[in-house]
Amino acid sequence: MHGKTTSIRLASSLATLALVLAACGGTGTSSSSASAAASSSASSGATSSCDGATPNAFFDKATCEKQLAQRSVTPTGPADQPWIQSIDPQMVDTAKYKKDGPYKICFTNAGVNNPWRVVGYNTMQHEVKLHPEITTFVHVDAGGDDNKQISDLADMVKTGNCSAIIVAPNSTAALTPAVEQACASGVPIIDFDRGVTTQCPVTFIHPIGGYAFGADAAEFIAANVKPGGKVIALRILPGVDVLETRWLAAEAVFKQHNITVVASEQTGGDAAKTKQIVSDAIDKNGTIDGVWMDAGATAVAAAEAFEDKGLDVPPISGEDQNDFLQAWKSKGWTADAPTYPTYQWRTPVIAALMVLKGEQVPKEWVLPEPNITKDNLDQYISPDMPPLFYALCGCQKMPGFPADWQK
């Protein structure tokens, strides 16, 4: 009986979403909570443009400016379900993909190789369970290997008999040709998390984006570090669009505010390596005035490098992982947490079903990207959850919570 009730409730939500998105031209519904969720710009008073970023293959100024503006746009959709909200949606027809269920949904995943992805994939699995019309869900983990993911995707297209394929690309350039080949098969492709440089997926689902995340964190640093201050930039992985654009936006902010980046290093998301990089930067420069991060899983390790030397932790950006939020609160750090919400892992499952039912979806499905500040920190701390649980999973009311996320 519980499963039937859940199915009816989710069907109602999808129907509401389809009606709301189809009717909107980008302004959408408005509520105080939806507006709060959409506004991810740091409440620091610092503002930025995209001027100053170093042009490269990942930089697009128009997209950068668009993302910075989208931080203050109220999203369309249910205020209590940000994973099915959308910012400025432009709808596409999916009638050609309509087919009767039951459905086999296939998912080629860049990897479950960091805590953010572990929480996200856990949430995705629970979303699948909410939809009895999905009778088979196939997940293939590429382990962070481009070549493996390219092969995985080709196999899904050739022999998978998939109703729809969800792709979370490992890296942008390498996966673009593989995604284009998959699109040519006629199977609807749903791209999310990381992008590819082709328009062929039916929809590309992502929070506002890397520029918004990077600018939020850098604006916070700029508001708390004097001009001429020394900042460390900690990055985890090269060649991924959402990570590269985070740095591009931050670079622009730091140049606009005359802040010196004394070290920009790749950490690989490794806590020990992060700690060593920060320790070396302190030894070399004497004073470090701020720490900017393009992803927050090792933020506590970065802070510990200062504490180990008997130094105060300078203004630091992290993310919505639980250990960082708890340490920030208990130790009184000057901190900020832009987010790339793990609730986005729910959206591609929902989108795949909408496409298979012939319902319109946004061509670019832009989700709200909240920013955690000292003013709203308390609402995101989860005392009973593991250290690297991500607060914006959108999973708190799903069957199995909290036990299934405490494992």
C-alpha positions in Angstrom: 0.0 0.0 0.0 2.9 2.4 0.8 4.4 1.8 -2.7 1.1 2.6 -4.4 0.6 5.8 -2.3 4.2 6.9 -3.2 3.6 6.2 -6.9 0.4 8.3 -6.9 2.1 11.1 -5.0 5.1 11.1 -7.4 2.8 10.9 -10.5 0.9 14.0 -9.1 4.2 15.9 -8.7 5.3 15.0 -12.2 2.0 16.1 -13.7 2.1 19.4 -11.8 5.7 19.9 -12.9 4.8 19.3 -16.6 1.9 21.7 -16.4 3.9 24.4 -14.6 6.9 24.1 -17.0 4.8 24.0 -20.1 2.9 27.1 -19.1 6.0 29.1 -18.1 8.1 31.4 -20.1 10.8 31.7 -17.5 9.2 33.8 -14.8 7.4 31.0 -13.1 5.8 30.6 -9.7 7.1 32.6 -6.7 7.3 31.9 -3.0 9.6 33.1 -0.3 11.2 29.6 0.1 11.7 29.2 -3.6 13.3 32.6 -3.8 15.6 31.7 -1.0 16.6 28.5 -2.7 17.3 30.3 -5.9 19.4 33.0 -4.5 22.9 31.5 -4.2 24.9 34.7 -4.3 26.9 35.2 -1.2 25.4 37.7 1.3 28.8 39.4 1.6 28.1 42.6 -0.4 30.8 41.7 -3.0 29.6 41.5 -6.6 31.4 40.4 -9.7 31.3 40.2 -13.4 33.2 37.7 -15.6 35.9 40.3 -16.6 39.4 39.0 -15.8 39.0 35.3 -16.4 41.7 33.8 -18.6 40.1 32.8 -21.9 40.5 29.1 -22.6 38.5 26.2 -24.2 36.1 26.2 -21.3 35.4 29.9 -21.0 32.3 31.4 -22.5 31.6 34.9 -21.2 27.9 34.9 -22.2 27.3 31.7 -20.2 29.3 33.1 -17.3 27.3 36.3 -17.2 24.1 34.3 -17.6 24.9 32.1 -14.6 25.8 35.0 -12.4 22.5 36.6 -13.2 20.6 33.3 -12.6 21.6 33.3 -9.0 18.9 35.9 -8.3 16.1 34.3 -10.5 13.1 32.7 -8.8 12.8 29.2 -10.1 9.6 27.6 -11.5 8.2 24.6 -9.7 7.3 23.3 -6.3 9.1 25.3 -3.6 9.6 22.1 -1.4 11.0 20.1 -4.3 14.0 22.0 -5.7 15.1 18.9 -7.7 12.1 19.5 -10.1 12.3 23.2 -10.1 13.8 24.9 -13.2 15.3 28.4 -13.9 14.3 30.0 -17.2 13.2 26.8 -18.8 12.9 26.5 -22.6 10.8 23.5 -23.3 11.3 20.8 -25.9 8.9 18.3 -27.4 9.6 14.7 -26.6 6.6 13.0 -28.4 8.9 11.0 -30.6 10.3 9.2 -27.6 6.9 8.2 -26.1 6.5 4.5 -25.4 4.6 2.3 -23.1 6.2 0.9 -20.0 7.6 -0.9 -18.2 11.0 0.8 -18.7 14.6 -0.1 -18.5 16.7 2.9 -17.5 20.4 2.7 -18.1 23.0 4.9 -16.3 26.6 5.3 -17.2 28.3 7.1 -14.3 31.6 8.9 -14.3 32.2 7.2 -11.0 31.2 6.7 -7.4 34.7 7.8 -6.4 34.1 10.6 -4.0 31.7 11.3 -1.1 29.5 13.7 -3.1 29.0 11.0 -5.8 28.3 8.4 -3.2 25.5 10.4 -1.6 24.2 11.4 -5.0 24.1 7.8 -6.3 22.4 6.6 -3.1 19.7 9.2 -3.6 19.3 8.3 -7.3 18.7 4.6 -6.3 16.0 5.6 -3.9 14.4 7.8 -6.5 14.2 4.8 -8.9 12.4 2.8 -6.2 9.7 5.4 -6.1 8.7 4.5 -9.7 7.3 1.0 -10.2 7.2 1.6 -14.0 11.0 1.3 -13.9 11.4 -2.5 -13.7 15.1 -2.5 -14.6 17.8 0.0 -13.6 21.3 -0.6 -14.9 24.2 1.3 -13.4 27.7 1.0 -14.8 30.6 2.8 -12.9 33.4 4.1 -15.1 35.7 4.5 -12.1 36.8 7.9 -13.4 38.2 6.4 -16.6 37.2 8.2 -19.9 37.9 5.1 -22.1 35.9 2.8 -19.9 32.9 5.1 -19.9 33.1 5.5 -23.7 33.0 1.7 -24.0 30.3 1.4 -21.4 28.1 3.9 -23.3 28.7 2.1 -26.6 27.7 -1.2 -25.1 24.5 0.3 -23.7 23.5 1.6 -27.1 24.5 -1.7 -28.9 23.2 -4.4 -26.6 21.6 -2.7 -23.6 18.0 -2.5 -24.9 17.6 0.6 -22.8 14.4 2.7 -22.9 16.5 5.7 -22.0 20.2 6.3 -21.1 21.4 8.7 -18.4 24.9 10.0 -18.7 27.1 11.7 -16.1 30.2 12.3 -18.1 33.7 11.8 -16.6 35.2 14.6 -18.7 33.8 16.9 -21.2 35.9 16.7 -24.4 36.4 12.9 -24.2 32.8 12.0 -23.8 31.3 14.4 -26.4 31.8 12.2 -29.5 30.5 9.1 -27.6 27.4 11.0 -26.5 26.8 12.2 -30.1 27.0 8.6 -31.3 24.6 7.5 -28.6 22.2 10.2 -29.6 22.3 9.0 -33.2 20.9 5.6 -32.1 17.5 7.1 -31.3 17.6 6.2 -27.6 16.8 9.4 -25.6 19.9 10.6 -23.8 19.7 12.5 -20.5 22.9 14.3 -19.6 23.4 15.6 -16.0 26.0 16.8 -13.6 28.8 17.4 -16.1 28.2 18.6 -19.6 29.3 17.8 -23.1 29.8 20.1 -26.0 26.9 18.9 -28.1 23.2 19.8 -28.0 22.0 16.3 -28.9 20.9 15.1 -25.4 17.2 15.6 -24.9 17.9 17.6 -21.8 21.0 18.6 -19.9 20.3 18.8 -16.1 22.5 20.7 -13.8 22.4 23.3 -11.0 23.1 26.8 -12.2 26.7 26.0 -12.8 30.4 26.3 -12.1 30.6 30.0 -12.7 27.9 30.6 -10.1 29.6 28.3 -7.6 33.1 29.7 -8.2 31.9 33.3 -8.0 29.9 32.7 -4.8 33.0 31.4 -3.0 35.3 34.0 -4.4 32.9 36.9 -3.6 32.8 35.7 0.0 36.6 35.6 0.1 36.8 39.1 -1.5 34.4 40.5 1.1 36.6 39.1 4.0 40.1 39.6 2.6 41.8 43.0 2.2 43.0 44.0 -1.3 46.5 42.6 -1.8 45.7 39.6 0.4 47.1 36.2 -0.3 44.8 33.4 -1.2 45.2 29.7 -1.9 43.0 28.1 -4.6 42.5 24.3 -4.2 41.2 22.4 -7.2 40.4 18.7 -7.5 40.4 17.7 -11.2 41.4 19.3 -14.5 39.4 19.1 -17.7 35.8 18.9 -16.3 33.7 21.8 -17.4 31.9 22.5 -14.1 35.2 22.6 -12.2 37.1 24.6 -14.8 34.3 27.2 -14.9 34.4 27.5 -11.1 38.0 28.5 -11.2 37.4 30.9 -14.2 34.8 32.8 -12.3 36.9 32.9 -9.1 39.9 34.1 -11.0 37.8 37.0 -12.4 36.6 38.0 -8.9 40.1 37.9 -7.4 41.5 40.1 -10.2 38.7 42.5 -9.8 39.4 42.8 -6.1 43.2 42.9 -6.3 43.6 39.6 -4.4 46.7 37.6 -5.0 46.5 33.8 -5.6 49.8 32.5 -4.3 49.0 28.9 -5.1 46.6 27.2 -7.4 47.0 23.4 -6.9 45.2 20.2 -7.9 44.5 18.1 -4.8 42.8 15.1 -6.5 40.2 15.3 -3.7 42.8 13.7 -1.4 42.7 15.0 2.2 46.3 14.3 3.0 47.5 15.9 -0.2 45.3 18.9 0.5 46.7 19.3 3.9 50.3 19.2 2.6 49.6 21.7 -0.1 48.2 24.2 2.4 51.0 23.6 4.9 53.6 24.2 2.2 51.9 27.4 1.1 51.9 28.7 4.6 55.6 27.9 5.0 56.4 29.6 1.7 54.3 32.7 2.1 54.2 33.2 5.8 50.6 34.5 5.8 47.6 33.1 4.0 44.5 35.3 4.1 41.9 33.0 2.5 41.3 29.6 1.1 39.1 29.1 -2.0 38.0 25.6 -3.0 36.4 24.4 -6.2 34.9 21.4 -4.2 34.6 21.1 -0.5 35.1 17.4 0.5 38.6 18.2 1.8 37.8 21.6 3.3 38.3 20.3 6.9 41.7 19.0 6.0 42.7 22.4 4.6 41.5 24.1 7.8 43.5 21.5 9.9 46.7 22.6 8.2 46.4 26.0 9.9 45.3 24.5 13.2 48.3 22.2 13.2 50.6 25.2 13.1 48.7 27.0 15.8 47.2 29.5 13.4 43.7 30.8 13.1 41.8 29.4 10.1 41.4 32.3 7.6 38.2 32.8 5.6 37.5 29.6 3.8 35.0 28.2 1.4 33.7 24.6 1.6 30.6 22.9 0.5 27.5 21.3 2.2 29.3 18.3 3.5 28.4 17.6 7.1 31.9 17.6 8.7 32.7 21.1 7.3 29.3 22.5 8.4 29.7 21.1 11.9 33.3 22.3 12.3 32.4 25.8 11.0 29.6 26.0 13.6 31.5 24.6 16.5 34.8 26.5 15.9 33.4 29.8 14.8 35.1 29.9 11.4 34.6 32.7 8.9 33.2 30.5 6.2 30.9 30.0 3.3 29.5 27.0 1.5 28.4 27.3 -2.1 26.6 24.1 -3.2 26.3 21.8 -6.2 23.3 20.0 -4.7 23.2 16.2 -4.7 19.4 16.5 -5.1 20.2 16.8 -8.8 20.7 13.0 -8.8 16.9 12.7 -8.5 16.2 14.8 -11.5 17.5 12.6 -14.4 15.3 9.7 -13.3 12.3 12.0 -13.3 13.3 13.5 -16.6 13.8 10.1 -18.2 10.2 9.1 -17.3 8.8 12.4 -18.5 10.6 11.9 -21.9 9.3 8.3 -22.2 5.8 9.5 -21.5 6.1 12.2 -24.2 6.0 15.1 -21.8 7.9 18.3 -22.5 11.1 18.9 -20.6 13.5 21.9 -20.4 16.2 21.6 -23.0 18.6 22.9 -20.4 17.2 22.0 -17.0 18.8 24.5 -14.6 18.2 23.7 -10.9 18.6 26.2 -8.1 22.0 26.3 -6.4 21.6 27.5 -2.8 24.5 29.1 -0.9 25.0 28.3 2.8 26.1 31.3 4.9 26.4 32.0 8.6 22.8 33.2 8.5 21.3 29.9 7.4 24.0 27.4 8.5 21.9 25.9 11.3 19.2 24.5 9.0 21.8 22.5 7.1 23.7 20.8 9.9 22.8 17.1 10.4 24.1 16.0 13.8 23.2 12.3 13.3 24.6 11.9 9.8 28.1 10.8 8.7 30.9 13.4 8.3 30.7 13.4 4.5 27.0 13.4 4.2 25.8 16.2 1.9 23.0 18.3 3.3 21.3 19.2 0.0 20.6 15.6 -1.0 16.8 16.2 -1.1 16.6 12.8 0.5 15.4 13.7 4.0 11.8 12.7 3.3 12.6 9.6 1.1 11.7 6.1 2.4 14.8 4.7 4.1 16.1 8.0 5.5 18.2 8.4 7.6 19.4 4.8 7.9 20.2 4.2 4.3 22.4 7.3 4.2 24.2 6.5 7.5 25.7 3.3 6.1 
